Amino acid sequence: MTKGRLFVGTSGWSYPHWGRGVFYPKTVPTQKWLEYYAQKFNAVEVNSTFYRLPAGGLLKRWVDVTPADFCFVIKVWRRLSHELRLKEAEDALKEFSSAIEPIIQKTSVYLLQMPPSYIPDIGQMDTFFSLWFTVFPNSRLALELRNRKAFSDDTFELLKKRGVCLVLEDYKGCEIDDVVTTHWIYIRRHGPSGRYRGKYDEAQLQKDAKKIKNWLKKGMDVYVFFNNDFGGYAPENALQLMSLMNKECLKRKKEVKKCKVDNE
């Protein structure tokens, strides 16, 4: 079985409070932040596409300054999720698709974050998913729900049927980490308090690392993004998780090598 791929990063990269040595060295100008970020991580969530449709020239620059295997996760325009709430969305979806065309070649996943007041209408959501995969064929779509009442068997079954990944999250009041709806995994870490603040300790990261290791062994791709941006903890925790995963890989290699020697 082919081992799954691991993508680790943060929810956005251009926070002013990450400068001045917090994450970005003082010698790196803001216009070079993405290039620096892409030297540390292999993926990033783009938050700005949630608030407004981006300029094509900006997206092309992002594509040009990142490595060929770097992955962007595009957060779906709020016009679709928060204003239309997935209803009568065809025109807006096509407008969104046209706006992000310059970056689609490097887009690995689309993140659809619904508002806290949203509880799925299964039939209407199914219609939206059908439309989505018509506009974005063969794409990966991750759905983040922020209302516990939205977590139902009917919702989960629809996601499985449509191949939409339920985001595993720790957003306060909507914590969920045990429902897998696709052959790939998407995790968002919003901070120990679930409100974008605080730093995860090693025990918490070890718990995630253990689960991730098992998913990867099953051939599942895993995406993990830290959203605890206050204090610059998101990149710090992302780097810590990557270090834990690398240690695990080295440990396995040593065990395999020892096994081969013992059997000779």
C-alpha positions in Angstrom: 0.0 0.0 0.0 1.3 3.5 -0.9 1.8 5.7 2.1 -0.4 8.8 2.3 1.1 12.3 2.1 1.2 14.8 4.9 0.6 18.5 4.4 1.2 20.8 7.4 0.8 24.6 7.6 -1.1 27.5 9.1 -4.4 29.3 8.4 -2.9 32.3 6.6 0.6 33.6 6.6 0.5 37.4 6.4 -0.3 38.3 10.1 1.6 41.5 11.1 2.2 40.1 14.6 4.2 37.3 13.1 6.9 39.7 12.0 9.8 41.3 14.0 11.3 37.9 14.7 8.2 36.2 16.1 8.1 33.9 13.0 9.5 36.0 10.2 13.1 37.2 10.7 13.4 41.0 10.8 15.6 40.8 7.7 12.7 39.4 5.6 10.4 42.1 4.1 6.7 41.5 4.1 6.6 41.0 0.4 8.9 38.0 0.8 6.9 36.4 3.7 5.2 33.8 1.5 8.5 32.7 0.0 10.0 32.3 3.5 6.9 30.5 4.7 7.1 28.1 1.8 10.6 27.2 2.9 9.2 25.9 6.2 5.9 24.4 5.2 4.4 22.6 2.2 0.8 24.0 2.4 -1.2 27.0 3.5 -4.8 28.0 3.9 -5.7 31.1 2.0 -8.1 33.1 4.1 -8.4 36.2 2.0 -10.5 34.4 -0.7 -13.2 34.0 2.0 -13.6 37.8 2.3 -13.2 39.0 -1.3 -12.5 37.8 -4.8 -8.7 38.1 -5.4 -6.9 39.9 -8.2 -5.5 37.5 -10.8 -2.1 39.1 -10.7 -1.7 38.5 -7.0 -2.6 34.8 -7.3 -0.1 34.4 -10.2 2.6 35.9 -8.0 1.8 33.4 -5.2 2.1 30.6 -7.7 5.4 31.9 -9.0 7.1 32.4 -5.7 6.3 29.0 -4.2 7.9 25.6 -5.0 6.3 23.4 -7.6 4.9 20.9 -5.0 3.6 23.6 -2.7 -0.2 23.3 -2.0 -2.7 26.1 -1.5 -6.0 25.5 0.3 -8.5 28.0 -1.0 -11.2 29.1 1.5 -14.5 29.4 -0.3 -15.9 32.8 -0.8 -18.3 33.9 2.0 -20.9 35.0 -0.6 -21.5 31.2 -1.1 -21.3 30.1 2.5 -22.6 32.9 4.6 -24.8 35.1 2.4 -26.4 32.6 0.0 -25.9 29.7 2.5 -25.4 27.4 -0.5 -28.7 28.2 -2.0 -29.1 29.4 -5.7 -25.4 29.5 -5.8 -24.6 28.7 -9.5 -23.8 32.3 -10.6 -21.7 33.0 -7.5 -19.9 29.7 -7.8 -18.9 30.4 -11.4 -17.8 33.9 -10.5 -15.6 32.4 -7.7 -14.2 29.8 -10.0 -13.2 32.4 -12.6 -11.6 34.7 -10.0 -9.3 31.9 -8.6 -8.4 30.4 -12.0 -4.7 31.5 -11.8 -4.1 29.5 -8.7 -6.2 26.4 -9.4 -3.1 24.5 -10.7 -1.6 24.6 -7.1 -4.9 24.3 -5.2 -5.0 21.0 -3.3 -8.2 21.5 -1.3 -11.1 23.9 -1.1 -12.3 24.7 2.4 -16.0 25.5 2.9 -16.6 27.0 6.3 -20.2 27.4 7.3 -21.5 30.0 9.8 -22.4 29.0 13.3 -26.1 29.5 12.6 -26.1 27.0 9.7 -27.8 23.6 10.1 -27.9 21.6 6.9 -30.9 21.0 4.7 -29.8 17.7 3.3 -31.5 18.0 0.0 -30.3 21.6 -0.6 -26.8 20.7 0.5 -26.8 17.7 -1.9 -27.8 20.1 -4.7 -24.9 22.4 -3.9 -22.4 19.6 -3.9 -23.6 18.4 -7.3 -23.1 21.9 -8.6 -19.7 22.2 -6.9 -18.3 19.1 -8.6 -19.7 20.2 -11.9 -17.8 23.5 -11.7 -14.7 21.9 -9.9 -14.5 18.3 -11.2 -12.2 16.0 -9.4 -11.5 18.6 -6.7 -11.2 18.0 -2.9 -13.7 19.8 -0.8 -13.5 20.0 3.0 -16.5 21.1 5.0 -16.2 22.8 8.4 -19.5 23.0 10.4 -19.7 25.3 13.4 -23.0 24.2 15.0 -23.1 20.9 16.9 -26.7 20.4 15.7 -25.2 20.1 12.2 -23.5 16.9 13.2 -26.0 14.2 12.2 -25.9 10.8 10.6 -27.8 12.2 7.6 -25.1 14.9 7.2 -22.3 12.3 7.5 -23.9 9.9 5.1 -24.3 12.7 2.5 -20.7 13.7 2.9 -19.6 10.1 2.3 -21.8 9.8 -0.7 -20.5 13.0 -2.3 -16.9 12.5 -1.3 -16.8 15.6 0.9 -14.4 15.6 3.8 -15.7 16.6 7.2 -13.2 18.9 8.9 -11.9 17.5 12.2 -11.7 20.5 14.5 -11.5 21.8 18.0 -13.5 25.0 17.5 -15.2 25.7 20.9 -18.5 23.9 21.2 -18.0 22.0 17.9 -15.2 19.7 18.7 -15.1 16.6 16.6 -12.3 14.2 15.8 -13.8 10.8 15.1 -15.9 11.0 12.0 -14.1 10.2 8.7 -16.1 10.7 5.5 -13.4 10.4 2.8 -10.2 8.6 2.0 -8.3 11.7 3.1 -8.2 13.7 6.3 -8.5 17.4 7.0 -7.7 18.8 10.5 -8.0 22.4 11.8 -6.5 23.3 15.2 -8.0 26.6 16.5 -6.0 26.8 19.7 -6.4 25.0 23.0 -9.3 27.3 24.0 -10.8 26.9 20.5 -10.7 30.6 19.9 -7.5 31.1 18.0 -5.4 31.7 21.1 -2.9 29.7 23.2 -0.2 27.1 22.4 -0.7 23.4 22.2 1.7 21.4 24.5 3.7 18.5 23.3 1.2 15.9 24.8 -1.6 17.3 22.7 0.6 17.3 19.6 1.8 13.8 20.3 -1.9 12.7 20.3 -2.4 14.2 16.9 0.8 12.7 15.6 -0.2 9.2 16.6 -3.5 9.5 14.7 -1.8 11.0 11.7 0.7 8.3 11.6 -2.0 5.6 11.5 -3.9 7.4 8.7 -0.8 7.8 6.6 0.0 4.1 7.0 -3.5 3.4 5.6 -2.6 5.4 2.5 -4.7 8.4 3.4 -3.5 12.0 2.7 -3.6 14.2 5.8 -3.9 18.0 5.9 -3.3 19.8 9.2 -3.6 23.5 9.7 -3.1 25.6 12.8 -5.3 28.6 13.3 -4.0 29.8 16.7 -2.4 32.8 15.2 -2.3 35.0 18.3 1.3 35.2 19.6 2.6 33.4 16.6 1.8 30.0 18.1 0.3 28.6 14.8 3.7 28.3 13.0 5.4 27.2 16.2 3.0 24.4 16.7 3.0 23.4 13.0 6.8 23.1 13.2 6.6 21.1 16.4 4.1 18.7 14.8 6.4 18.3 11.8 9.3 17.6 14.1 7.3 14.9 15.9 6.4 13.3 12.7 10.0 13.3 11.4 11.1 11.7 14.7 8.5 9.0 14.2 9.8 8.4 10.6 13.4 8.1 11.8 12.3 5.8 14.6 10.6 3.5 12.1 13.6 3.5 9.8 15.8 2.4 12.7 13.4 -0.3 13.7 13.3 -1.6 10.2 17.1 -1.5 9.9 17.5 -3.4 13.3 14.9 -6.0 12.2 16.9 -6.6 9.0 20.2 -7.0 10.9 18.6 -9.3 13.5 17.2 -11.6 10.7 20.5 -11.9 8.9 
